[in-house]
Amino acid sequence: MLQIDLWKRVLIWSLCALGLLLALPNGFYTRVETHNDASASIEAGFSGNGLEEQAAMWPSYLPSSLVNLGLDLRGGAHLLAEVKVEDVYETRMKGLWPEVRNLLRDNRATVGSIRQQPSAPDELRVKISKPEAIAEAATLVRGLAQPVVSLTGAGTSDILVSTDADMIVITLSDAERLATDERTVQQALEIIRRRIDEVGTREPTIQRQGADRILIQVPGIGSASELKEIIGTTAQLTFNPVVGRASDPDAPAGAGNEIVPSLDEEGVYYIIESAFVVSGEELTDAQPSFDQNGRPAVSFRFNPSGARKFGDYTADNIGSPFAIVLDDEVVSAPVIQSHIPGGSGIITGNFSVEESTNLAVLLRAGALPAGLEFLEERTIGPELGQDSIEAGRIACIVAFAAVLVFMFLSYGTFGIFANIALIINVGLIFGLLSLVGATLTLPGIAGIVLTIGMAVDANVLVFERIREEIKTGKGAARAIDLGYEKALSAIFDANITTFITAVILFAMGSGPVRGFAITLGLGILTSVFTAIYVTRLIVIMWYERRRPKTLEV
């Protein structure tokens, strides 16, 4: 029967109105975007510079969520970075040396004196003066092993200890290397995301590609070099004991030591112990500030573990220099004047205000666990993005107009009903994209264009079934009712299979493929809704008013 309950009618029109209301801000994109940016600045505590006037450019009682424009539409920077996971092996060996040294020193009567030997970056070699005790020394070091924290490496140890004459050789196990690689890439991914979020960029795409690569796309940023400045610095901060100074970078440093240049003093190099006392990983906060002379600096604070180590070392080494090392350069090497409790301090140097602010951002976001090698870098100008938007808009308009004309010429009044539903359908797509905060890309526009063509398929099936029922002598009401009833299974079959394809594309694809899958999937949902409910409701309302004896489909 051609009958839809009143509550269903209200629900259908309410959903349509809500979807169109959510899509409304996209028709005033620049104005709403300016309003959103100004509102965010006011909430952050800023004022002046016309922020209040900009925030008033869009009514606060209306939705203000926008469809985010992707890199190919807005312009921006694209980077593909490879994480140098091997760097972490060397850091692990440096961090292990103090534990091994203290353990063997406690057993000096058995193993004799100990000395670290030159070795490969991913291994630690320790020589003892009593070769006959090498087996016992190796057993002691094996006691430092910890279980591997991973599903694949369960039950295995993180280090392998072997002997070579009078030397103990320590390396990471294969299971620990795999687990370390996984942790390193995930940590780098999260730190890159935090660093970019600190700058306040809009809707960046940061995702893993393959085993050790990270794809970074940030719309609206000026250039790839600007993006590299934000994320390209590892910001690895360590506090190391100073052994001495030198003027030659090739001067002998001694086992367990390394020579690093001074950041501010040209031609000056510091010989420091490779084993650091405290690292930047134990920082809990870093803020730009000024030193006692009014020069830009960075104040920092350690967590309880770092504060304890920092305080103990300064208490035991008053009068000794202490190097603050940032990315293999000595920022400063002050002499410890007194015990520094509380785990807080300040980094001074020849910084500008901008440099101290950027350094604080990098330290606060966390140190990258390993270096990055940029394999690809591209800058997409806003002009290219605007060209893509114009091309996409033209494609949508042409496809939309062609479908509207075809449906009107093919089905007359019923074609007009289908066209009204199609307009609502496109509005619902943009409403859903705004609601979920999706990013629209050029392939996404292609998905919308495809949806426009597919959206009338369900109506075509229904109208053709109505035609067939009319030819068999059915009355107008019965023909409409049977047309929707018999076309329903075909509509669901066609759209479900396409929706499954969209889900697979989203799950297996990345970047542009996902953008296409999102708009295609949402378009299928809105198309089925408008074809089965909206168009049917419009047809029934028309029939209830006109009560035609025959139908011209």
LINKA-V677289 format. One record per run of one state. SS is the DSSP state (A for helix, B for strand, O for the rest). FROM is the first residue (numbers start at 0). TO is the last residue. If there is no record, write none. Layout:
# LINKA-V677289
ss,from,to
SS,FROM,TO
SS,FROM,TO
This chain:
# LINKA-V677289
ss,from,to
O,0,4
A,5,42
O,43,49
A,50,54
O,55,66
B,67,68
O,69,69
A,70,73
O,74,74
B,75,82
O,83,84
A,85,105
O,106,106
A,107,110
O,111,112
B,113,116
O,117,121
B,122,127
O,128,129
A,130,141
O,142,145
B,146,146
O,147,155
B,156,156
O,157,157
B,158,163
O,164,165
B,166,171
O,172,172
A,173,198
O,199,203
B,204,208
O,209,211
B,212,218
O,219,222
A,223,230
O,231,235
B,236,245
O,246,255
B,256,261
O,262,267
B,268,272
O,273,276
B,277,278
A,279,281
B,282,289
O,290,294
B,295,301
O,302,302
A,303,315
O,316,319
B,320,325
O,326,327
B,328,334
O,335,339
A,340,342
B,343,347
O,348,351
A,352,364
O,365,370
B,371,379
O,380,380
A,381,435
O,436,437
B,438,439
O,440,440
A,441,454
O,455,455
A,456,470
O,471,474
A,475,507
O,508,510
A,511,545
O,546,552
